[in-house]
Amino acid sequence: MALAPRLPLAALLLLTGCASATRTTSPPSPPAVDARCAVWARELSFARSVRDHDAAAFADHVLEGAVFVGATTLHGREAVVKGWDDIVRGTAGRFDWHPAEVVVTGDPHVAMSRGPVWIEVAKPGAPVKRLLGAYQSTWVLDGDGVWRVGVDGGQSPHEVSEEEMARSRASVADPCPPDAR
């Protein structure tokens, strides 16, 4: 009689042990907030590469098979770097952006970033033309553990006043503390 209550518990433990032994486990994914902040920081670094006119840093942010969609669609890192040369060198004006949102997909190796784009074009003898647009980038965690832009595009910018440009710049907040990046 004393064995009857123990038998179901023993059977349960045996079944639980067997079930867990047959389960395959994969390494845990990094917490989404960490990936989100890593992509946020990488997006800021990408924008800084353009502000600093650093072509090598710009190229390092672009995935080998990237596609940048714009007036002309650019396929591959080499085409993107060549197509963005005037922007990176600053000869096409001042081009800057900042993430407003970063989300990580169900695949922790893919994320999306989007936010405003600020463009200032100064032609000799003409007033500065200020443009405001939006970008959206898909980031991929590359094989070397570095986030790189895989797909990039956005909406066409429209002309804005200096005040509208300033308000847009002031409206962007950074939800990731520096130590989370």
C-alpha positions, 0 to 999 in steps of 0.5 A: 500500500505504501508503494502506490502513492510513490509509483505515479511520482516515480513514473512522472519523474521518469517520463519527465527525464526522458522527455527532456533528454529527447528535447533539443535545445539551442543556445538562448537568444540575446535579449531583444533589448540588447539587440535593439540597443546594439542596432540603435548604436550601430545606426548612430555610428552609420550616420556618424560615418557620413557626417565625418566623411569616413568612407571606410567606416561607411562601407563597414556598415553595409552588408556585402549583398545589401540593396539600397532603394532610392532614385536608383536601386543599388545592389551590393556593398561596392555599388552602394559605396560608389553610389553614396560617394558624393553623400559620404564626401559631403559634396552633395550637401549635409546628410544626417539621420537618427533612429526613432525606432528599432525593432528586432524581428522574430529572428534575433539576427534581423532588425529594422530601424527607422527615423528622420533624415535631415538634408541641407543643400547649400549651392553657391550664392543660394540660400540653404535648402533644408529637406526632411525625409524618413529612412527605414533600414533592415539590419542583419547580424553578419557572420562576424557578429557585427550588425550591417545594413542589408536593405535601406530605403525611405520616403522622398524628402520635402523642403522645410523651414529652419525651425521645422528642421530644428523641431524634428532634430529635437524630437528624437530621443535615445531610449538606450543608455550608453552602457546598453550598447 
